[in-house]
C-alpha cells in the first residue's frame, strides 16, 4: 500500500510540475497594456480557454498532491 501511494505521489508531482510550467506568465499583463498590446486582444480570448483548463487541472493536482502526501505520512 505504501509503495502504491508513493508511486501515485511521484506521478502527481511530475504532472503538477508539467502543468505549472505550461501555464503562461501573469506578469505579461501590465507590460502588454503599457506597450500597446492591442494585437493580443483577440488572441487572448483563444488562449484563455487553455489557461482556464490548465488552471483547473493545477487545482485538482494540487489537492491530490496534498491528500497523497498526508496519506503517505499516515501509512
C-alpha positions as a printed NumPy array, in Angstrom:
array([[  0.   ,   0.   ,   0.   ],
       [  2.828,   2.361,   0.876],
       [  4.554,   1.672,  -2.456],
       [  1.363,   2.372,  -4.398],
       [  0.87 ,   5.678,  -2.594],
       [  4.481,   6.671,  -3.236],
       [  4.196,   5.864,  -6.95 ],
       [  0.966,   7.881,  -7.196],
       [  2.6  ,  10.759,  -5.337],
       [  5.535,  10.824,  -7.762],
       [  3.212,  10.711, -10.79 ],
       [  1.024,  13.517,  -9.433],
       [  4.11 ,  15.564,  -8.537],
       [  5.546,  15.286, -12.035],
       [  2.173,  16.086, -13.618],
       [  1.812,  19.132, -11.356],
       [  5.254,  20.402, -12.357],
       [  4.481,  19.976, -16.06 ],
       [  1.093,  21.707, -15.823],
       [  2.52 ,  24.652, -13.891],
       [  5.307,  25.076, -16.432],
       [  2.8  ,  25.005, -19.302],
       [  0.869,  27.98 , -17.914],
       [  1.568,  31.414, -19.296],
       [  3.11 ,  34.043, -17.068],
       [  0.79 ,  36.587, -15.489],
       [  3.469,  39.301, -15.372],
       [  2.989,  39.997, -19.088],
       [ -0.387,  41.614, -18.421],
       [  0.762,  45.064, -17.302],
       [  3.646,  45.32 , -19.739],
       [  1.331,  44.315, -22.589],
       [ -1.152,  47.015, -21.626],
       [  1.526,  49.719, -21.424],
       [  3.397,  48.774, -24.6  ],
       [  0.247,  48.571, -26.702],
       [ -0.949,  45.017, -26.55 ],
       [ -3.936,  45.666, -28.837],
       [ -2.8  ,  42.966, -31.241],
       [ -3.006,  40.457, -28.396],
       [ -6.596,  41.394, -27.61 ],
       [ -8.175,  38.885, -29.959],
       [ -5.544,  36.193, -29.481],
       [ -6.008,  36.352, -25.725],
       [ -9.578,  35.047, -25.947],
       [ -8.417,  31.878, -27.712],
       [ -5.629,  31.199, -25.212],
       [ -7.9  ,  31.98 , -22.274],
       [ -9.677,  28.641, -22.647],
       [ -6.4  ,  26.749, -22.492],
       [ -5.26 ,  28.771, -19.49 ],
       [ -8.556,  28.09 , -17.751],
       [ -8.229,  24.343, -18.302],
       [ -4.625,  24.369, -17.084],
       [ -5.675,  26.364, -14.024],
       [ -8.364,  23.833, -13.118],
       [ -6.024,  20.891, -13.696],
       [ -3.477,  22.588, -11.419],
       [ -6.049,  22.895,  -8.634],
       [ -7.068,  19.242,  -8.927],
       [ -3.463,  18.036,  -8.986],
       [ -2.536,  20.228,  -6.008],
       [ -5.411,  18.812,  -3.95 ],
       [ -4.413,  15.269,  -4.946],
       [ -0.8  ,  16.029,  -4.035],
       [ -1.704,  17.169,  -0.505],
       [ -4.072,  14.24 ,   0.05 ],
       [ -1.448,  11.738,  -1.116],
       [  1.297,  13.408,   0.925],
       [ -0.843,  13.18 ,   4.055],
       [ -1.778,   9.574,   3.24 ],
       [  1.879,   8.602,   2.844],
       [  2.751,  10.028,   6.252],
       [ -0.138,   8.15 ,   7.921],
       [  0.781,   4.767,   6.477]])
